Amino acid sequence: MLLSMTGHGRASVEGNGTVVSFEIRSVNGRHLKIALRTGDSLLELSAKVEAEIRSAVRRGTLQAQLLIERKAREEDYRLERAALRSYYRQVAEEAEQLGAAQPRLEGMLALPGVVVETSRERGIGEAEWPLVQQAVREALEQLNRMRQAEGAAMKADLERNLEIIAGQLERVRSWAPEVVERYRERLEQRIDSLLGSEAVEGAEAEIAREVALFADRCDISEETVRLSSHLDQFRGLLEAETSEGRKLEFLLQEMNREANTMAAKANDSRISQAAVEIKAALERMREMVQNIE
């Protein structure tokens, strides 16, 4: 199954007065790179979150964000009476000296140290892990569904390009035997035009030797066999249970090498044009395979 390296997933889970939100985005990359953003209070859980991501994704550049919010409860806040009294006394003394109105208590609740959030003091740790794990896994499932859908579309396009290459390869195979015979005909016509038909008959041995050397130089049977084998291997990887982007990249490099050699050796305009079409299809496939896990 082909998996794209591009995807997005988001999940939110609520329980015990706590809301956990997790979002992850992925783009293509040669290796697995994870950038996880969390608050300072969540650092304890970062390693576990990364382990969950690594179990679901093998390759790509991922950006993830984990947020945990607690619903306000009465026990989450504590009034520091000593701080409040100190603020009130000092402000009241200043107000009396200045002839101003006495301070109001509600205005002092926002002053630093008057109201303490005990939930911040308690922090976030193992108690929240089941909720965090659920949110992370749900987001990763969503991410992988998107990667699978895009991977299926990419597979269909890769198969179309494989058919183009296979069609061009069949043409090359049908033309290859004609190359040597056409060379012999041209060689005989050249000798005939320069020296006459009798010279052609007298030079049969030399012509045969020259044609044999030419046939050896332009023989592309090995290239066509290897290219056909690479096509079969590529099709097999498309049907594999796991996504094998690196192996697909390697096969494309090998197929491109065979196409270049074939074009250089063939000494035939039709085969050269077919090689160009093959290389164009390979380039389209290369751009696509770079985004496969």
Summary of the structure (lengths in Angstrom):
residues: 293
radius of gyration: 36.7
end to end distance: 10.2
largest distance: 133.9
contacts: 858
relative contact order: 0.14
helix: 68%
strand: 15%
